[in-house]
Amino acid sequence: MNPTERRKLGRVDLAVTAFAFGTAPLGNIFHPVPDAAAQDMIRDAWDAGIRYFDTAPMYGHGLAELRTGEGLRWRARDDFVLSSKVGRLLRPARRADIAFAPWVDAAPFTAHFDYSYDGTMRAFEDSLQRLALERMDICFIHDIDVFTRGAEQPAVFAAAMDGCWKALERLRREGTVKAIGVGVNEWQVCHAALQQRDFDCFLLAGRYTLLEQEALDAFLPLCQERGAAVVVGGGFNSGILATGARPGAKYNYAPAPPAVLEKVRRIEAVCAEYGVPLPAAALQFVVAHPAIPSFVAGTRTVAQLRQNLDWFSQPIPREFWSALQRAGLLREDAPVP
């Protein structure tokens, strides 16, 4: 599979590369990434032909947007697609007063949720200032899911479907952005948003993967019906589909439970039989769905980036996918490469 293949973003007049550069690691999540390494990764991704970059104010309290803008600033603006997010406002503060975790050495801002119309407009303009670019192409409403907001989620979702929606729909109508959507960790939230509002696209983290295909039941069919695209992040389920079922393997940012470890071991056995690296299967499976044009992956080093691109390009025999389906490890209605 070609990671640099240009694929249409649903009904929108945008073409994204099948592999996209995710910038959460550029925000120093868990561990610091030196400035030079961040710029090396952006440059290497560009040289490899990657032309879709995703960022957010949340990533490093603005640090990822600053680094992303620096890396792309002198590229011809029509040559790449850029997405960022709204839902948080950043305010300057003393570093000693900021709870940065899980970010390390992040930018000196505190993050505050704000899904109002005015807050959305302010967040959008602030992102452009940090990026120092004239536009973003796609804007997602960020983290209006249960995973992030817990018991507050119903009220948060309702507020976003009012304030954020009105702001983003205006920006789209005026041509300031080409596509608007929702970026969350649960397909059910994306499904509910698409039922209520006319969104163009979604960024779904970890809920359509080689391990999980429940999104095929209702959400992905509705996307196909409406012409809405889904960009998948977290396609390794936060680690285990990259590392395999080793001790301490992460699933949903926590140690993987026994049932998940066992399923991954069984998938790994099929991988071994056909000589397929598990991460290659995880990457390529996601973008086989016709509603999913791109897989967003974040990396900490140029070596990791190049490894992901190699996995994306790895030849995988059609029989491998059939074997997974026969073993009950992959839904039979799941599109495969």
C-alpha positions as CSV (number, residue, x, y, z in Angstrom):
1,M,0.0,0.0,0.0
2,N,1.3,3.4,-0.9
3,P,1.5,5.8,2.1
4,T,1.7,8.9,-0.1
5,E,-1.3,8.0,-2.3
6,R,-3.7,11.0,-2.4
7,R,-7.2,10.1,-1.3
8,K,-10.3,12.3,-1.4
9,L,-11.6,13.4,2.0
10,G,-15.2,12.2,1.6
11,R,-17.3,14.8,-0.2
12,V,-14.9,17.6,0.4
13,D,-12.6,19.1,-2.2
14,L,-9.4,18.0,-0.3
15,A,-7.0,15.2,-1.0
16,V,-5.1,13.7,2.0
17,T,-2.2,11.2,1.9
18,A,-3.1,7.7,3.1
19,F,-0.5,8.1,5.8
20,A,-0.7,11.3,7.9
21,F,1.8,12.9,10.3
22,G,0.3,13.2,13.8
23,T,1.9,15.8,16.0
24,A,1.0,14.7,19.6
25,P,4.6,13.5,20.2
26,L,5.8,17.0,19.1
27,G,3.9,18.3,22.2
28,N,6.3,16.2,24.4
29,I,3.8,13.6,25.5
30,F,5.3,11.5,28.3
31,H,8.9,12.3,27.1
32,P,10.5,15.4,25.6
33,V,11.3,15.5,21.9
34,P,14.1,18.0,21.1
35,D,13.3,20.9,18.8
36,A,15.7,19.7,16.2
37,A,14.3,16.2,16.2
38,A,10.8,17.6,15.8
39,Q,11.8,19.6,12.7
40,D,13.8,16.6,11.4
41,M,10.6,14.5,11.5
42,I,8.5,17.0,9.7
43,R,11.2,17.4,7.1
44,D,11.6,13.7,6.6
45,A,7.8,13.2,6.4
46,W,7.7,15.9,3.7
47,D,10.6,14.4,1.8
48,A,8.8,11.0,1.9
49,G,5.7,12.5,0.3
50,I,3.5,13.0,3.3
51,R,1.1,15.9,2.8
52,Y,-1.4,15.7,5.6
53,F,-0.5,17.0,9.1
54,D,-2.7,17.0,12.1
55,T,-2.2,19.0,15.3
56,A,-4.1,20.5,18.2
57,P,-3.8,23.1,21.0
58,M,-4.0,20.3,23.6
59,Y,-0.7,18.7,22.4
60,G,1.9,20.2,24.7
61,H,-0.3,23.2,25.6
62,G,0.3,24.7,22.2
63,L,3.9,23.4,21.7
64,A,2.9,21.0,18.9
65,E,1.2,23.8,16.9
66,L,4.2,26.0,17.3
67,R,6.5,23.3,16.0
68,T,4.2,22.2,13.2
69,G,3.9,25.8,12.0
70,E,7.7,26.2,12.1
71,G,8.1,23.0,10.1
72,L,5.6,23.9,7.4
73,R,5.8,27.7,7.3
74,W,7.8,28.1,4.1
75,R,6.2,25.3,2.2
76,A,3.8,26.2,-0.6
77,R,0.5,26.4,1.3
78,D,-1.6,24.7,-1.3
79,D,0.8,21.7,-1.3
80,F,-0.4,20.3,2.1
81,V,-3.5,19.7,4.2
82,L,-3.5,20.8,7.8
83,S,-6.0,20.1,10.6
84,S,-6.2,21.4,14.1
85,K,-8.9,21.5,16.8
86,V,-11.1,23.7,18.9
87,G,-12.6,23.1,22.4
88,R,-9.7,24.4,24.5
89,L,-8.5,27.9,25.1
90,L,-4.8,28.4,26.2
91,R,-3.9,31.2,28.6
92,P,-0.4,32.2,29.6
93,A,0.8,31.2,33.1
94,R,3.9,30.7,35.1
95,R,5.4,27.2,34.5
96,A,5.4,26.5,38.2
97,D,1.6,26.9,38.3
98,I,0.8,24.6,35.4
99,A,-0.1,20.9,35.7
100,F,1.5,19.7,32.5
101,A,1.0,15.9,32.8
102,P,1.1,13.9,30.6
103,W,3.1,16.6,28.7
104,V,6.7,17.3,29.6
105,D,8.4,20.7,29.1
106,A,5.3,22.0,27.4
107,A,4.5,25.6,26.4
108,P,3.7,28.0,29.3
109,F,-0.1,28.0,28.9
110,T,-2.9,26.5,30.9
111,A,-5.7,24.7,28.9
112,H,-9.3,25.5,29.6
113,F,-12.3,23.8,28.0
114,D,-14.6,26.1,26.1
115,Y,-17.2,25.0,23.6
116,S,-19.0,28.3,23.3
117,Y,-19.4,30.2,20.0
118,D,-17.0,32.9,21.1
119,G,-14.6,30.5,22.6
120,T,-14.5,28.5,19.4
121,M,-13.8,31.6,17.3
122,R,-11.0,32.6,19.8
123,A,-9.5,29.1,19.8
124,F,-9.5,29.0,16.0
125,E,-7.8,32.4,15.7
126,D,-5.3,31.5,18.4
127,S,-4.3,28.3,16.6
128,L,-3.6,30.3,13.4
129,Q,-1.4,32.7,15.5
130,R,0.6,29.8,17.0
131,L,0.9,28.1,13.6
132,A,1.8,31.4,11.9
133,L,-0.1,30.1,8.8
134,E,-2.9,31.7,7.0
135,R,-5.3,28.9,7.3
136,M,-6.1,25.4,8.5
137,D,-8.0,23.2,6.1
138,I,-9.9,21.0,8.6
139,C,-11.1,21.9,12.1
140,F,-12.3,19.3,14.6
141,I,-14.2,19.7,17.8
142,H,-11.9,18.0,20.3
143,D,-12.6,15.6,23.2
144,I,-16.3,15.8,23.7
145,D,-16.3,12.1,24.6
146,V,-16.9,10.1,27.8
147,F,-13.2,9.1,27.8
148,T,-12.2,12.7,28.3
149,R,-15.2,14.3,30.1
150,G,-16.7,11.5,32.1
151,A,-20.1,12.2,33.7
152,E,-20.1,15.7,32.2
153,Q,-20.1,14.4,28.6
154,P,-23.8,14.7,27.8
155,A,-23.8,18.4,28.8
156,V,-20.4,19.0,27.0
157,F,-21.7,17.3,23.9
158,A,-24.8,19.4,23.9
159,A,-22.8,22.6,24.3
160,A,-20.5,21.7,21.5
161,M,-23.4,20.9,19.1
162,D,-24.6,24.4,19.8
163,G,-21.6,26.8,20.2
164,C,-18.8,25.0,18.4
165,W,-21.2,23.9,15.6
166,K,-22.4,27.4,14.9
167,A,-18.9,28.8,14.8
168,L,-17.5,26.1,12.6
169,E,-20.4,26.0,10.3
170,R,-20.0,29.8,9.8
171,L,-16.3,29.4,9.1
172,R,-17.0,26.7,6.5
173,R,-19.8,28.7,4.9
174,E,-17.5,31.7,4.6
175,G,-14.8,29.5,3.1
176,T,-12.3,30.0,6.0
177,V,-12.1,26.2,6.4
178,K,-13.0,23.5,3.9
179,A,-14.1,20.8,6.3
180,I,-15.4,20.6,9.9
181,G,-15.7,17.6,12.2
182,V,-15.3,16.0,15.5
183,G,-12.2,14.4,17.0
184,V,-12.8,11.9,19.8
185,N,-12.0,8.5,21.3
186,E,-15.5,6.9,20.8
187,W,-17.3,6.1,17.5
188,Q,-20.6,6.4,19.3
189,V,-20.0,10.1,19.9
190,C,-19.1,10.6,16.2
191,H,-22.2,8.8,15.2
192,A,-24.4,11.0,17.5
193,A,-22.7,14.1,16.1
194,L,-23.4,13.1,12.5
195,Q,-27.0,12.3,13.3
196,Q,-27.4,15.8,14.7
197,R,-25.2,18.0,12.4
198,D,-23.9,18.1,8.9
199,F,-20.2,17.3,9.6
200,D,-17.7,16.6,6.8
201,C,-15.3,14.4,8.7
202,F,-14.2,12.8,11.9
203,L,-10.9,12.0,13.7
204,L,-11.5,8.7,15.5
205,A,-8.8,7.5,17.9
206,G,-8.5,3.8,18.5
207,R,-12.0,2.6,17.8
208,Y,-11.6,1.1,14.4
209,T,-8.6,-1.1,14.4
210,L,-7.4,-4.6,13.8
211,L,-8.8,-5.3,17.3
212,E,-12.1,-3.4,17.2
213,Q,-14.6,-3.1,14.4
214,E,-17.8,-2.2,16.2
215,A,-17.9,1.1,14.2
216,L,-19.0,-1.1,11.2
217,D,-22.4,-1.6,12.9
218,A,-23.9,1.9,12.4
219,F,-21.3,4.7,12.3
220,L,-19.2,3.9,9.2
221,P,-22.3,3.0,7.1
222,L,-23.8,6.4,8.0
223,C,-20.6,8.1,7.0
224,Q,-20.7,6.4,3.6
225,E,-24.3,7.4,3.2
226,R,-23.6,11.1,4.0
227,G,-20.2,11.3,2.3
228,A,-18.4,12.0,5.6
229,A,-14.8,10.9,5.9
230,V,-13.1,9.3,8.9
231,V,-9.5,9.8,9.7
232,V,-8.3,7.2,12.2
233,G,-5.7,7.9,14.9
234,G,-4.6,5.6,17.6
235,G,-4.7,2.7,15.1
236,F,-2.3,0.7,17.3
237,N,-4.7,0.9,20.2
238,S,-2.2,3.1,22.0
239,G,0.6,0.5,21.6
240,I,-0.3,-3.2,21.7
241,L,-0.8,-3.5,17.9
242,A,2.7,-2.1,17.4
243,T,4.5,-4.0,20.2
244,G,2.6,-7.2,20.2
245,A,1.3,-9.0,23.3
246,R,4.4,-8.5,25.4
247,P,4.4,-7.9,29.2
248,G,3.2,-4.4,30.0
249,A,1.8,-3.8,26.5
250,K,-0.5,-0.8,26.4
251,Y,-4.1,-0.8,25.4
252,N,-6.1,2.4,25.7
253,Y,-3.2,4.0,27.5
254,A,-3.2,1.3,30.3
255,P,-1.8,-2.2,30.6
256,A,-3.7,-4.5,28.3
257,P,-6.3,-6.8,30.0
258,P,-5.9,-10.6,29.6
259,A,-8.6,-10.9,26.9
260,V,-6.9,-8.3,24.7
261,L,-3.5,-9.9,25.2
262,E,-4.9,-13.3,24.2
263,K,-6.6,-11.9,21.0
264,V,-3.4,-10.2,20.0
265,R,-1.4,-13.4,20.5
266,R,-3.8,-15.2,18.2
267,I,-3.5,-12.4,15.6
268,E,0.3,-12.6,15.9
269,A,0.2,-16.3,15.3
270,V,-1.5,-15.7,11.9
271,C,1.0,-12.9,11.2
272,A,3.8,-15.4,11.8
273,E,2.3,-17.9,9.5
274,Y,2.1,-15.5,6.6
275,G,5.3,-13.5,7.4
276,V,3.3,-10.3,8.0
277,P,4.5,-7.8,10.7
278,L,1.7,-7.1,13.1
279,P,2.1,-3.3,12.8
280,A,1.9,-3.5,9.0
281,A,-1.4,-5.3,9.2
282,A,-2.7,-2.8,11.8
283,L,-1.8,0.2,9.6
284,Q,-3.1,-1.2,6.3
285,F,-6.3,-2.7,7.6
286,V,-7.6,0.7,8.7
287,V,-7.4,2.5,5.4
288,A,-9.0,-0.3,3.5
289,H,-12.4,1.0,4.5
290,P,-13.8,3.2,1.8
291,A,-14.9,5.9,4.3
292,I,-11.3,6.1,5.8
293,P,-8.9,7.9,3.6
294,S,-6.0,8.4,6.1
295,F,-4.3,6.9,9.1
296,V,-2.7,9.5,11.5
297,A,0.4,8.2,13.3
298,G,2.6,10.1,15.7
299,T,6.3,9.3,16.0
300,R,9.1,10.4,18.3
301,T,12.1,9.9,16.0
302,V,12.9,9.9,12.3
303,A,13.6,6.2,12.6
304,Q,10.1,5.5,14.0
305,L,8.6,7.5,11.2
306,R,10.5,5.6,8.5
307,Q,9.6,2.3,10.2
308,N,5.9,3.2,10.0
309,L,6.2,4.1,6.3
310,D,7.9,0.8,5.7
311,W,5.1,-1.1,7.4
312,F,2.6,0.8,5.4
313,S,4.3,-0.3,2.2
314,Q,4.8,-3.9,3.3
315,P,3.2,-6.4,0.8
316,I,0.5,-8.4,2.5
317,P,-1.1,-11.5,0.8
318,R,-4.9,-11.5,0.4
319,E,-4.9,-14.9,2.1
320,F,-3.7,-13.4,5.3
321,W,-6.9,-11.4,5.7
322,S,-9.0,-14.4,4.9
323,A,-7.2,-16.4,7.5
324,L,-7.9,-13.8,10.2
325,Q,-11.6,-13.8,9.2
326,R,-11.8,-17.6,9.2
327,A,-10.3,-17.6,12.7
328,G,-12.9,-15.2,13.9
329,L,-10.2,-12.6,14.6
330,L,-11.6,-10.1,12.0
331,R,-15.2,-9.4,11.1
332,E,-16.2,-10.9,7.8
333,D,-17.9,-7.6,6.8
334,A,-14.7,-5.6,7.4
335,P,-13.2,-4.3,4.1
336,V,-9.6,-5.5,3.7
337,P,-6.8,-4.4,1.4
